[in-house]
Amino acid sequence: MKIRRIVLLLAVLPVLATGLAFAARLVDEYKSGIVWPEPALVDPGMAGSGDAPGKAPSDAIVLFGGENLDAWEGGEKWKIVNGVATAAGGGITTKQGFGDCQVHVEFATPDKVEGSGQGRGNSGLYLMGRYEVQILDSFDNKTYFDGQCGSIYKQQPPMVNASRKPGEWQSLDVLFTAPKFAKNGDLLTPGYVTVLHNGIVVHNHFELQGSTSYTEPPKYSAHGEQEPLHIQFHGNPVRFRNIWVREAVQPLVGIPPEVQPKAEAVQELKR
């Protein structure tokens, strides 16, 4: 008797599976009704690997692609050899200003270790010229935690130390939401940064407390909606390559169902 039941069950199972699949097709699919614009097609480029520099995305503004530093004020002081720019003689500042953006920088601290703490492989990426993401040789190098590589200088240590060995190529990827100010200079919304060091998240939507300074606590001072990027020269020959920025990284905005008739009417009038 048990054997017959098992045989019968095995015979019925495919029929049940077919029925369930058919029933699933009868369930109404949820659709939001929002009409979305088509996402733009972007060649993502590639990150650098070892001694091979990366390639910027197709929609990026290339700030240094290996040939020159024409996009920067002060770039003539730095030395460019074999597609690599070495910091010397002072910092460099972009001629163009940026607001909300995505920034990518590849760097290598000197392979010959000299100095310690903040005196070892020191540089920095300044968003809007005043909010610093620290660049430092933090491989087996003790210093204050809110000043090590990947920190928001004097505000927040990185969640982890993702530093590679001295001389090895590293990367910083920063998603930046710029602070907004009222006409009278009051702060409306603070700035935010998400930072990846060598592909590892070290800050996730961190709220900036204000500008970063060695001598003063963080504070906000009103500034323009777009300000230059700055890369610091701190006396160390830090090397750089493949520097680019993508502007105003914003989500797509669709047309909800209740607005679509009006939108269609406007389009009809434009024809």
Residue pairs with C-beta under 8 A, 6 or more apart in sequence:
33 256
33 257
33 260
34 254
34 255
34 256
34 257
35 254
35 255
35 260
35 263
36 252
36 254
37 252
37 253
37 254
39 252
40 59
42 57
42 58
42 59
43 57
43 58
44 57
45 54
45 55
45 56
45 57
45 58
45 60
46 54
46 55
47 54
47 106
47 171
47 199
48 54
48 106
48 169
48 171
48 241
48 242
50 169
51 169
53 66
53 83
53 84
53 106
53 241
53 242
54 104
54 106
54 171
54 241
54 242
55 242
56 62
56 65
56 104
56 242
56 244
57 244
57 246
59 246
60 104
60 244
60 245
60 246
61 71
61 96
61 244
61 245
61 246
61 247
62 71
62 243
62 244
63 71
63 72
63 94
63 229
63 243
63 244
63 245
64 71
64 72
64 85
64 240
64 241
64 242
64 243
64 244
65 242
65 244
66 80
66 83
66 84
66 241
66 242
67 80
67 83
68 75
68 80
69 75
69 76
69 78
69 80
69 85
69 92
71 94
71 95
71 96
72 92
72 93
72 94
72 95
73 92
73 93
73 94
73 95
73 228
74 89
74 90
74 91
74 92
74 93
75 85
75 92
77 88
77 89
77 90
77 92
78 85
78 86
78 87
78 88
78 89
78 92
79 85
79 86
79 88
80 86
83 241
84 239
84 240
84 241
85 239
85 240
85 241
86 237
86 238
86 239
86 240
87 123
87 231
87 233
87 236
87 237
87 238
87 239
87 240
88 233
88 237
89 233
90 233
91 230
91 231
91 232
91 233
92 230
92 231
92 233
93 129
93 228
93 229
93 230
94 228
94 229
94 230
95 228
96 228
97 128
97 224
97 226
97 227
97 228
98 128
98 226
98 227
98 228
98 229
98 245
98 247
99 178
99 225
99 226
99 227
99 247
99 248
100 176
100 177
100 178
100 247
100 248
100 249
100 250
101 176
101 245
101 246
101 247
101 248
101 249
102 173
102 174
102 175
102 176
102 245
102 246
102 249
103 125
103 127
103 172
103 173
103 174
103 176
103 229
103 243
103 244
103 245
104 171
104 172
104 173
104 174
104 242
104 243
104 244
104 245
105 125
105 135
105 171
105 172
105 231
105 240
105 242
105 243
106 169
106 170
106 171
106 240
106 241
106 242
106 243
107 123
107 135
107 169
107 170
107 171
107 172
107 238
107 239
107 240
107 241
108 167
108 168
108 169
108 170
108 238
108 239
109 120
109 121
109 135
109 136
109 137
109 166
109 167
109 170
109 236
109 238
110 121
110 137
110 166
110 167
110 236
110 237
110 238
111 166
111 167
112 166
112 167
113 120
113 137
113 166
114 120
115 236
116 141
116 142
116 143
117 141
117 142
117 143
118 136
118 143
118 147
118 234
119 235
119 236
120 136
120 137
120 141
120 236
121 135
121 136
121 137
121 141
121 166
121 236
121 238
122 135
122 136
122 137
122 232
122 234
122 235
122 236
122 238
123 135
123 136
123 231
123 232
123 233
123 234
123 236
123 238
124 132
124 133
124 134
124 135
124 153
124 231
124 232
124 234
125 132
125 133
125 135
125 172
125 174
125 229
125 230
125 231
125 232
126 132
126 133
126 212
126 229
126 230
126 231
126 232
127 133
127 174
127 176
127 178
127 191
127 193
127 229
128 178
128 191
128 223
128 227
128 228
128 229
129 227
129 228
129 229
129 230
130 211
130 212
130 223
130 227
131 152
131 176
131 191
131 193
131 208
131 211
131 212
132 152
132 153
132 212
132 232
133 150
133 151
133 152
133 153
133 172
133 174
133 193
133 195
134 147
134 148
134 149
134 150
134 151
134 152
134 153
135 149
135 172
135 232
135 238
136 143
136 147
136 148
136 149
137 149
137 163
137 166
138 148
138 149
138 150
138 161
138 163
139 163
139 164
139 165
139 166
141 148
145 151
145 157
146 152
146 153
146 154
146 155
146 156
146 157
147 153
147 154
148 157
148 158
148 161
148 163
149 158
149 161
149 163
149 170
149 197
150 158
150 161
150 162
150 163
150 172
150 195
150 197
150 202
150 203
151 157
151 158
152 193
152 195
152 203
152 206
152 208
152 212
153 212
153 214
154 212
154 213
154 214
154 218
155 208
155 209
155 212
155 218
156 203
156 206
158 195
158 197
158 202
158 203
159 201
159 202
159 203
159 204
160 200
160 202
162 197
162 198
162 199
162 200
162 202
163 170
163 197
163 198
164 170
164 198
169 241
170 197
170 198
171 196
171 197
171 198
171 199
172 195
172 196
172 197
173 195
173 196
173 199
174 193
174 194
174 195
174 196
175 193
175 194
175 195
175 249
176 191
176 192
176 193
177 191
177 192
177 193
178 191
178 225
178 226
179 187
179 188
179 189
179 190
179 191
179 208
179 220
180 187
180 188
180 189
180 225
181 187
181 188
181 220
181 222
181 223
182 188
185 221
185 222
186 222
187 220
187 222
190 207
190 208
190 209
190 220
191 207
191 208
192 205
192 206
192 207
192 208
193 203
193 205
193 206
193 208
194 201
194 203
194 204
194 205
194 206
195 201
195 202
195 203
195 206
196 202
208 218
209 218
209 219
210 217
210 218
210 219
210 220
210 221
211 218
211 219
211 220
211 221
212 218
229 245
231 240
231 243
255 263
